[in-house]
Each structure stands twice: as C-alpha cells, then as structure tokens.
Amino acid sequence: MISKTILAATIFAAVTLVLGMSVAPVMAGGPPAYTTVNSGTWTQNGNSLSLSVSTAGDIPRFADTYISNVLVFGYAWPDLQTGDVVLATIHPFIGRDSNQNPDAWHTHPGTLGDSANNDFCVLTLGTSQGGLSIQGTSMGLNIPASQAGVSASAIDAAVAFVVVGDGSCGTGLGVDVFNFGVGL
C-alpha cells in the first residue's frame, strides 16, 4: 500500500512540475499557526518512543482547508545524521495509505535524503502503529521502538513540514520544513 501511495504522489508531483502548478496553497497572512513548532520532546522508555510537539496554534484533528490543499502535512522527529525519521502525517489530498487512521493523523517511519530544490527528499516510508493524541496546540505520539526506525537519543529536532513535488528526488517527493522547529 505504501508503494502505491508513493507512486500516486510521484505521478501527481511529476504532473505539477510539468504543468508548473503549485501544490502548496497560497494563504492570506501565511500558513496556519500550527505550522510553527514552539517546542518538542523525544524520550525512550524501554521499548516505547514518546514524541511530542507544541505549536503556535491549535492542531486540527481532521484536515482543514490548508491541509486539504497540500500533498502531505505533518510533524517530524528526524535523525539528521542518518536521515531516519518518525512522522505524524495527514494527507487527504493523496488519499489513504494506512489502516491505522486512513482519513486523519497517523504515523510513518521513514528516511529522508538530500534535495537540490527543497530541504529534503522522501526516500522511504514504512508502516507503523503509533498512537497519537491531539489536545489544542499539543500532539503526543507513542510508538514501539521496534517500529520507529530511530532511537530517541539519535533524534535531533521536532519540526513541521509539507511534502511537495520535487524533480530532484528519486520519488518525486520533496520536503519543505517550516521554521526548522526545535533542536536545530
């Protein structure tokens, strides 16, 4: 299922690049406040990785207008040395790729790499069964360490991001990070 989603997103990204279309909506006054990460945490307790972000605005539980008009919106906890990352994502624009919570927020472990045009490229995405909670401006995530693909001690930051079309990436998927969050 993940490979089908990456394929669909790659095809969409290629079409938008060819047609010169933008995949990020232009918002009067800029992006929503929840795209600004004010703080983040990452800890490991035994076999569980606990991650969190606190943002400048309430995090929507389901897609709002902004989220509905980008390929993927989410929060990431990356290891910048290896590119390994845990993602909390929502992406109604490209459709379902998870049985966990297909129409709302869900998790993915993944790998990011260098991009000539954006902050990063999406190299790989995996499946996971992390638990998410959203309360106002905070999101918490607990995931089995065996599914996270990265340890808490290796995580360098907590950031908000969008996925965009990027022809310099093998998958066609680039990552633009908002304000580089916490820890960088």
Backbone bond lengths (Angstrom), bond angles and torsions (degrees), N, CA, C in turn:
res aa  C-N    CA-C-N  psi(-1)  N-CA   C-N-CA  omega(-1)  CA-C   N-CA-C  phi
1 M - - - 1.445 - - 1.530 111.13 -
2 I 1.341 116.73 -38.86 1.458 120.10 -179.80 1.524 109.92 -62.62
3 S 1.333 117.60 -44.29 1.460 119.75 -178.62 1.521 110.95 -63.49
4 K 1.335 119.12 -35.10 1.466 121.66 176.54 1.522 110.47 -65.11
5 T 1.333 117.40 -39.99 1.463 120.87 179.31 1.515 110.40 -66.72
6 I 1.340 116.91 -44.18 1.462 119.58 178.13 1.525 109.54 -62.71
7 L 1.330 118.35 -41.49 1.453 121.70 178.16 1.529 110.84 -61.13
8 A 1.329 117.35 -47.28 1.464 120.69 179.85 1.520 111.00 -62.11
9 A 1.319 116.65 -43.77 1.460 120.30 179.23 1.523 110.84 -66.55
10 T 1.329 117.43 -36.82 1.463 121.41 178.29 1.521 110.34 -64.67
11 I 1.321 117.68 -43.98 1.465 121.05 177.90 1.523 110.21 -62.06
12 F 1.341 116.99 -44.62 1.457 120.09 178.00 1.524 110.56 -60.76
13 A 1.340 116.19 -44.66 1.465 120.40 -179.16 1.527 110.38 -61.26
14 A 1.337 117.56 -41.92 1.467 121.19 178.96 1.526 110.97 -62.52
15 V 1.309 117.36 -43.45 1.463 121.26 179.04 1.525 110.51 -62.61
16 T 1.336 116.96 -43.36 1.464 119.02 -179.40 1.516 111.22 -66.98
17 L 1.334 117.85 -34.69 1.462 120.07 177.32 1.521 111.04 -67.54
18 V 1.331 117.01 -43.67 1.465 121.71 -179.54 1.524 110.54 -64.46
19 L 1.309 116.82 -43.28 1.460 121.08 -177.54 1.520 113.14 -83.64
20 G 1.338 116.59 -7.97 1.459 119.81 179.83 1.513 112.91 73.32
21 M 1.312 116.58 23.06 1.461 120.44 -178.99 1.517 110.12 -83.91
22 S 1.301 116.57 150.56 1.459 121.86 174.05 1.514 108.63 -94.65
23 V 1.339 116.75 138.87 1.457 119.66 177.39 1.521 111.68 -97.80
24 A 1.318 118.10 -8.09 1.455 120.90 178.26 1.527 108.46 -102.39
25 P 1.313 117.73 126.55 1.453 119.30 -178.26 1.524 111.55 -69.43
26 V 1.299 115.55 147.61 1.449 120.40 174.15 1.523 106.92 -86.55
27 M 1.312 115.66 121.22 1.467 120.64 -177.07 1.521 108.66 -109.04
28 A 1.316 116.78 130.99 1.452 120.25 173.96 1.524 107.68 -61.38
29 G 1.320 116.46 125.86 1.461 120.31 179.90 1.520 113.38 83.25
30 G 1.326 118.20 5.61 1.463 121.17 177.32 1.511 113.14 92.98
31 P 1.345 115.44 -177.14 1.461 119.83 -178.35 1.525 111.68 -69.46
32 P 1.330 117.56 161.48 1.466 121.03 -179.01 1.531 112.53 -60.82
33 A 1.310 116.24 156.90 1.466 122.01 -177.73 1.524 112.61 -61.41
34 Y 1.330 118.53 -27.05 1.463 119.62 -178.98 1.529 112.48 -70.38
35 T 1.336 117.85 -5.38 1.460 120.34 174.97 1.528 111.97 -82.49
36 T 1.323 117.40 -7.30 1.467 122.23 176.72 1.515 109.38 -99.07
37 V 1.334 116.88 115.83 1.461 122.35 177.60 1.525 107.97 -89.29
38 N 1.329 116.09 118.34 1.465 121.63 178.37 1.516 112.52 -86.84
39 S 1.326 116.99 -33.74 1.465 120.91 178.86 1.518 109.14 -156.64
40 G 1.313 114.94 160.42 1.451 120.90 178.53 1.517 109.85 -153.24
41 T 1.327 115.41 154.94 1.459 120.25 177.44 1.516 109.39 -134.47
42 W 1.318 116.15 156.66 1.461 122.89 174.63 1.523 107.56 -153.22
43 T 1.322 115.31 117.43 1.462 121.92 179.60 1.523 109.30 -137.55
44 Q 1.311 115.34 156.84 1.452 120.20 177.68 1.522 108.40 -125.54
45 N 1.333 115.26 126.01 1.451 122.44 177.32 1.517 107.90 -119.44
46 G 1.332 115.89 100.74 1.455 119.32 -178.03 1.508 111.19 63.17
47 N 1.322 116.44 -119.27 1.461 121.82 -177.79 1.515 113.65 -95.54
48 S 1.334 118.19 12.87 1.461 121.69 -177.38 1.525 110.91 -121.95
49 L 1.323 115.46 134.67 1.453 122.89 175.54 1.528 107.41 -101.81
50 S 1.339 116.89 125.84 1.467 122.13 179.29 1.522 108.82 -112.64
51 L 1.335 115.77 123.19 1.457 122.40 -176.83 1.521 108.96 -125.78
52 S 1.336 116.52 151.35 1.467 118.72 175.49 1.517 110.78 -154.08
53 V 1.325 114.67 158.48 1.464 122.79 169.86 1.513 108.11 -136.09
54 S 1.322 114.34 150.61 1.457 122.17 169.93 1.520 105.79 -125.43
55 T 1.329 116.66 130.88 1.463 121.29 -172.31 1.520 111.89 -117.19
56 A 1.317 115.48 172.23 1.460 121.37 -179.00 1.529 113.24 -78.22
57 G 1.332 118.12 -7.95 1.458 121.41 179.46 1.507 110.32 -149.38
58 D 1.319 116.98 163.07 1.460 121.67 -179.54 1.527 110.81 -58.78
59 I 1.318 116.01 133.66 1.454 122.92 177.97 1.527 107.77 -84.02
60 P 1.330 117.88 122.28 1.467 119.04 -179.64 1.528 111.16 -68.93
61 R 1.313 116.68 138.80 1.467 120.92 179.14 1.528 111.29 -74.06
62 F 1.322 116.05 -30.40 1.457 122.30 176.67 1.523 107.89 -128.42
63 A 1.319 116.93 166.40 1.460 121.72 -174.99 1.520 112.48 -59.61
64 D 1.323 115.97 129.75 1.456 122.28 171.05 1.530 107.55 -98.50
65 T 1.320 118.38 -170.28 1.467 121.77 -177.65 1.518 111.35 -60.49
66 Y 1.325 117.33 -43.99 1.465 119.80 -178.91 1.527 110.61 -61.61
67 I 1.321 117.00 -53.75 1.468 121.54 -177.81 1.528 111.00 -60.70
68 S 1.319 117.06 -36.50 1.467 120.75 -179.20 1.518 113.16 -67.37
69 N 1.329 117.32 -14.52 1.455 121.20 -176.25 1.514 114.53 -112.67
70 V 1.327 118.11 12.90 1.462 121.72 172.85 1.525 107.83 -120.10
71 L 1.342 117.07 156.14 1.461 119.44 179.06 1.520 110.58 -57.46
72 V 1.339 115.70 -53.79 1.462 122.38 -179.13 1.515 107.63 -147.73
73 F 1.323 117.12 137.22 1.459 121.98 169.04 1.516 107.02 -119.52
74 G 1.314 115.88 147.76 1.458 117.23 177.39 1.506 114.18 -175.96
75 Y 1.325 113.17 -174.99 1.460 123.28 175.73 1.520 106.96 -120.93
76 A 1.327 116.04 144.42 1.462 120.87 -175.50 1.520 110.48 -133.69
77 W 1.330 113.68 146.74 1.459 122.82 174.53 1.532 106.13 -124.39
78 P 1.356 117.88 92.53 1.467 120.83 -172.95 1.532 113.95 -97.70
79 D 1.331 113.54 154.24 1.463 123.18 163.68 1.522 103.94 -99.28
80 L 1.323 117.88 106.55 1.456 121.23 -173.01 1.528 113.38 -74.86
81 Q 1.328 117.58 -12.48 1.460 120.00 176.48 1.536 110.97 -79.49
82 T 1.327 117.70 -39.31 1.473 120.92 -176.85 1.523 112.89 -103.69
83 G 1.336 118.09 -20.91 1.457 121.70 -174.56 1.521 113.11 87.96
84 D 1.344 117.62 -5.51 1.464 120.20 177.79 1.521 109.17 -66.18
85 V 1.337 116.53 144.07 1.453 120.17 -172.83 1.527 110.40 -153.07
86 V 1.336 115.73 148.40 1.461 122.09 167.99 1.520 106.00 -108.65
87 L 1.329 115.89 132.14 1.453 122.26 -176.41 1.522 110.95 -120.50
88 A 1.311 116.82 139.80 1.460 123.15 165.25 1.520 104.72 -110.06
89 T 1.339 117.05 117.36 1.466 120.30 -170.25 1.522 112.70 -128.40
90 I 1.324 113.60 157.80 1.457 122.44 170.35 1.529 106.18 -143.68
91 H 1.343 116.69 132.57 1.464 118.68 -173.96 1.529 112.94 -156.23
92 P 1.321 117.41 70.29 1.463 118.62 177.69 1.524 112.88 -65.32
93 F 1.325 117.86 -23.50 1.467 121.67 -177.57 1.520 111.28 -61.78
94 I 1.348 117.25 -42.63 1.471 119.35 -177.80 1.514 112.46 -97.25
95 G 1.309 117.81 -4.71 1.455 120.33 174.02 1.510 114.91 93.87
96 R 1.310 114.38 -171.61 1.455 123.16 -172.94 1.526 112.31 -77.50
97 D 1.337 114.64 142.03 1.458 120.84 171.94 1.521 111.19 -146.41
98 S 1.323 116.45 13.49 1.455 120.25 -174.44 1.515 110.15 -143.46
99 N 1.311 115.86 140.31 1.461 119.73 170.45 1.521 110.73 -86.46
100 Q 1.329 115.78 -15.63 1.456 121.70 -175.58 1.527 111.39 -63.32
101 N 1.294 117.71 -52.90 1.461 123.28 -179.34 1.528 105.88 -160.69
102 P 1.320 117.84 72.57 1.464 121.73 -165.61 1.523 116.01 -63.58
103 D 1.314 118.77 -24.81 1.467 120.06 -176.74 1.518 113.44 -105.63
104 A 1.312 117.07 6.36 1.462 119.99 -178.10 1.536 108.43 -144.50
105 W 1.305 116.89 -153.73 1.460 122.43 -176.95 1.524 110.82 -67.80
106 H 1.324 115.81 139.92 1.458 122.71 173.84 1.523 108.09 -157.30
107 T 1.319 116.30 173.98 1.459 120.71 -173.70 1.526 112.00 -109.12
108 H 1.328 114.30 158.58 1.466 123.11 172.07 1.524 107.71 -148.51
109 P 1.325 117.97 132.89 1.463 118.15 161.29 1.527 106.70 -82.86
110 G 1.307 117.77 156.69 1.451 119.33 179.62 1.509 112.22 -165.00
111 T 1.326 114.21 -173.93 1.455 121.69 176.87 1.523 108.28 -135.53
112 L 1.322 115.63 133.93 1.465 122.63 177.21 1.518 109.30 -111.09
113 G 1.326 116.40 153.17 1.458 121.54 177.11 1.511 110.58 -138.03
114 D 1.317 115.55 -175.40 1.460 121.72 -178.31 1.522 111.49 -72.01
115 S 1.326 115.27 147.97 1.458 122.71 176.68 1.518 109.06 -130.66
116 A 1.315 116.71 140.56 1.460 121.04 175.76 1.528 111.63 -77.19
117 N 1.346 116.90 -22.99 1.467 120.51 -172.21 1.524 114.94 -113.51
118 N 1.319 118.53 -21.74 1.456 121.95 -175.91 1.530 108.67 -132.99
119 D 1.324 116.48 -172.69 1.462 119.53 -178.74 1.525 112.12 -67.84
120 F 1.343 117.77 -39.93 1.463 122.85 -178.54 1.526 109.94 -149.58
121 C 1.334 115.93 169.75 1.461 123.99 168.12 1.520 108.09 -112.94
122 V 1.334 116.94 145.61 1.462 121.28 169.40 1.522 106.21 -80.23
123 L 1.339 116.74 119.56 1.458 120.92 177.70 1.519 111.40 -97.87
124 T 1.338 116.74 -47.11 1.459 121.16 179.87 1.518 110.09 -142.36
125 L 1.319 115.62 155.00 1.462 123.39 171.21 1.522 107.61 -134.62
126 G 1.316 116.50 141.60 1.448 121.20 176.44 1.514 110.45 -121.70
127 T 1.308 115.30 179.30 1.461 120.51 177.03 1.516 109.03 -103.28
128 S 1.294 116.57 152.86 1.461 120.80 177.40 1.518 109.63 -155.38
129 Q 1.283 115.15 171.95 1.463 121.11 179.90 1.517 110.34 -128.80
130 G 1.301 117.04 49.48 1.457 121.23 177.75 1.514 110.96 -73.23
131 G 1.314 116.14 148.63 1.460 121.40 176.73 1.513 110.45 -96.53
132 L 1.333 117.13 134.58 1.459 123.06 -178.28 1.517 111.16 -117.12
133 S 1.335 115.32 145.85 1.464 119.95 170.11 1.527 107.86 -136.45
134 I 1.328 115.04 138.92 1.464 121.43 178.54 1.518 107.72 -124.41
135 Q 1.335 115.19 126.87 1.461 121.21 175.69 1.517 108.08 -138.82
136 G 1.326 116.08 104.07 1.460 120.24 179.57 1.511 111.90 61.73
137 T 1.327 116.23 -116.37 1.468 121.56 -177.24 1.528 112.87 -92.85
138 S 1.318 117.93 8.46 1.464 121.06 -176.59 1.524 112.49 -118.99
139 M 1.324 114.77 142.41 1.452 121.80 171.50 1.518 107.66 -127.20
140 G 1.326 116.06 133.38 1.451 121.93 174.23 1.511 109.64 -118.19
141 L 1.318 116.22 148.38 1.456 122.56 -177.51 1.520 108.55 -140.59
142 N 1.320 116.33 128.55 1.461 122.24 171.73 1.511 107.33 -120.29
143 I 1.334 115.27 131.88 1.453 120.72 -176.54 1.528 108.21 -143.18
144 P 1.331 117.58 140.51 1.460 118.78 174.82 1.535 109.87 -58.83
145 A 1.310 116.42 133.63 1.465 120.22 -178.97 1.520 111.31 -56.81
146 S 1.324 116.92 -32.11 1.465 120.54 179.93 1.524 112.70 -66.34
147 Q 1.325 118.15 -22.56 1.468 121.91 179.08 1.524 112.61 -99.52
148 A 1.333 117.56 -14.53 1.464 120.94 -175.54 1.520 112.73 -72.05
149 G 1.315 117.56 -35.06 1.455 120.02 -178.43 1.517 114.17 79.37
150 V 1.327 117.56 0.31 1.464 122.78 -179.86 1.525 107.96 -153.76
151 S 1.320 116.69 147.33 1.466 120.33 177.95 1.521 109.98 -95.17
152 A 1.319 116.50 157.57 1.467 120.78 -179.82 1.523 110.96 -59.66
153 S 1.325 117.41 -37.57 1.466 120.16 -178.02 1.530 112.44 -66.47
154 A 1.323 118.22 -19.19 1.464 122.01 -179.57 1.525 112.87 -92.04
155 I 1.328 117.97 -17.04 1.473 121.36 -177.66 1.524 110.10 -69.59
156 D 1.323 115.65 136.54 1.457 122.21 -176.53 1.520 114.60 -107.12
157 A 1.336 118.29 -18.13 1.459 119.35 -170.16 1.518 111.20 -164.21
158 A 1.320 115.32 167.84 1.465 123.94 168.20 1.525 106.06 -129.08
159 V 1.334 116.74 124.17 1.465 121.16 -174.07 1.526 111.07 -139.11
160 A 1.332 115.30 158.89 1.467 122.14 169.45 1.525 106.87 -100.35
161 F 1.336 116.26 149.32 1.463 119.61 -176.28 1.521 110.95 -151.91
162 V 1.343 114.92 164.36 1.459 123.18 166.23 1.517 107.61 -128.65
163 V 1.323 115.75 149.84 1.455 121.89 173.00 1.527 107.32 -96.01
164 V 1.331 115.87 135.08 1.460 122.87 -178.31 1.523 109.28 -131.76
165 G 1.317 116.91 161.23 1.449 120.54 173.56 1.512 110.20 -65.85
166 D 1.344 117.14 135.79 1.463 121.67 -177.77 1.527 108.70 -149.05
167 G 1.331 116.29 105.65 1.448 121.48 -179.10 1.513 114.31 -66.72
168 S 1.338 118.32 -15.51 1.462 120.04 178.65 1.527 112.19 -83.00
169 C 1.336 117.52 -6.34 1.463 122.44 179.43 1.527 109.47 -99.65
170 G 1.310 116.94 138.51 1.458 121.28 179.38 1.517 113.23 -57.29
171 T 1.326 117.29 -33.92 1.471 121.41 178.38 1.522 111.91 -84.60
172 G 1.343 116.78 -11.24 1.466 120.73 -174.53 1.507 113.04 79.88
173 L 1.354 116.45 6.66 1.462 121.38 -174.93 1.521 110.87 -116.95
174 G 1.321 115.77 115.66 1.455 121.98 175.63 1.510 110.41 -102.00
175 V 1.320 115.80 164.55 1.456 122.35 179.45 1.524 108.57 -124.23
176 D 1.329 116.24 123.97 1.461 122.12 172.09 1.522 107.74 -105.93
177 V 1.319 115.61 124.44 1.465 121.90 -178.44 1.517 109.02 -96.77
178 F 1.324 116.47 136.05 1.460 121.77 175.10 1.517 109.11 -84.88
179 N 1.274 118.78 131.80 1.476 128.93 172.48 1.523 115.64 41.33
180 F 1.302 119.15 13.52 1.451 125.26 178.72 1.514 114.37 50.72
181 G 1.322 117.35 19.27 1.462 122.62 164.39 1.494 116.93 49.44
182 V 1.320 115.42 -139.68 1.448 123.79 -172.83 1.515 109.55 -114.32
183 G 1.305 116.14 135.69 1.447 120.91 174.11 1.515 113.75 104.03
184 L 1.333 118.01 -9.46 1.463 119.57 -179.02 1.511 110.95 -102.54
